[in-house]
Amino acid sequence: MSCPICDKETDPKYRPFCSKRCADVDLAKWLSGSYAIPSEDPEDLEEAAREAESAPKRPH
């Protein structure tokens, strides 16, 4: 099995990662919201649309 972050061989101590660093990178992605489970719930979709409409516009 290879590390999902860097593809090196996993270390049993940090499985499924190869090191503490890669485990921490993965944790940071979860905490920052980079990982998300998509939702098909109509209420979630409506809330996301409202948030997108009210978000400040950024110039390109």
C-alpha atoms as one frame of an Amber mdcrd trajectory, in Angstrom:
protein
   0.000   0.000   0.000   1.286   3.478  -0.804   0.819   6.732   1.092  -2.215
   8.656  -0.236  -0.305  11.946   0.099   3.112  11.249  -1.467   2.873   7.659
  -2.842   5.822   6.354  -0.770   5.564   2.989   0.978   3.494   3.199   4.164
   4.950   2.908   7.649   2.946   0.664  10.019   3.327   3.316  12.735   1.506
   5.937  10.604  -0.594   3.706   8.380  -2.052   4.515   5.888   0.613   7.224
   5.642   4.388   6.966   5.333   5.224   9.535   8.018   3.853  11.912  10.623
   4.319  14.725   8.115   1.952  13.120   5.589  -0.540  12.293   8.356  -0.439
  15.959   9.409  -0.893  17.127   5.810  -4.001  14.940   5.570  -5.339  16.251
   8.892  -4.813  19.842   7.731  -6.841  19.119   4.604  -9.720  17.828   6.729
  -9.554  20.774   9.120  -9.417  23.363   6.329 -12.398  21.864   4.532 -10.412
  20.733   1.492 -12.029  17.330   1.836 -15.798  17.333   1.646 -18.524  14.804
   1.106 -20.844  15.979  -1.677 -24.483  16.347  -0.769 -27.542  16.030  -2.966
 -29.849  17.290  -0.193 -31.962  20.131  -1.677 -31.576  22.182   1.528 -27.771
  21.965   1.278 -27.873  23.004  -2.378 -30.103  25.999  -1.593 -27.822  27.094
   1.254 -24.747  26.812  -0.972 -26.463  28.891  -3.675 -27.378  31.612  -1.133
 -23.809  31.710   0.182 -22.389  31.944  -3.341 -24.728  34.827  -4.201 -23.842
  36.766  -1.048 -20.084  36.191  -1.285 -18.078  39.313  -2.151 -17.095  39.455
  -5.800 -13.349  39.293  -6.472 -11.815  40.813  -9.576 -10.148  38.364 -11.962
